[in-house]
Structures are given as C-alpha cells and as structure tokens.
C-alpha cells in the first residue's frame, strides 16, 4: 500500500529533525578540540605526551559517548534496511563508527604509560571489536 505524499513528507521531516537533534548532541558531546585545541598530537606527528589522568578520563568519556552514538546509528541503519532511508543511514553509521575507531586509536597513541594502555585495551578491546563486527554486518547488509 502506497503512503500519501503528505505522510511521506511528514516522515522525511521527522527523520531529518531527529537526525539534526542527534547530530547536534553528538557534536556537543564529542568536541575533539576541547582536549587538544587546534592540533592533535597524533595527527601532526608530535611525540607522545604524558597526559594527566583527568585528560585520559575525558578522552575515555568521549570514547564512551562516541561508542554509544555509533551503536545507535548502526541500529537505526539496520532498522531501516529495505527502505529508501537505508543508504543514508548506513553512510552516517559508518562515518560515526570510523570516527569512534579513530578516537580509540588516538587514545592508544597519545597515552604514554604502557600500563594505562594495557588497561584501556583490556577494558575497551571487546567493545571495539563488537563495533567493528557490527559495522561489517552493516556493510554486508548494504551489499545484498
């Protein structure tokens, strides 16, 4: 059964409004420049810095927010499978997932203390692998 044009338009507006709200929340929560300023030590090839515990905690809090957002976006994309929204949702989910994985790698590269790196890998390793697998599932769904 075909939905009326006004019903389709309303769905598009509501999805767009929801996306803008999620995007605004995501931007507000995960402001990378809050930690590094304009220049990321990893991006610009600077040596490792011994960050204070509070800086690492802030970076891990951002990782938690990014991880949650990536999982939500993947779930939204999988829910929209076989709809006209799937390609856009999948693209957004994969971008957010890539950003999350890059942030995790940035944390590992910037933390100087090997004990802290092992601790982060232990606590986050399985979650990061789960996120990678969910992104692969999304890519596979896009191929079919």
PyMOL commands that set and color helices and strands:
alter all, ss='L'
color gray80, all
select helices_A, chain A and resi 5-29+33-36+53-79+86-110+114-143
alter helices_A, ss='H'
color red, helices_A
deselect
rebuild
show_as cartoon
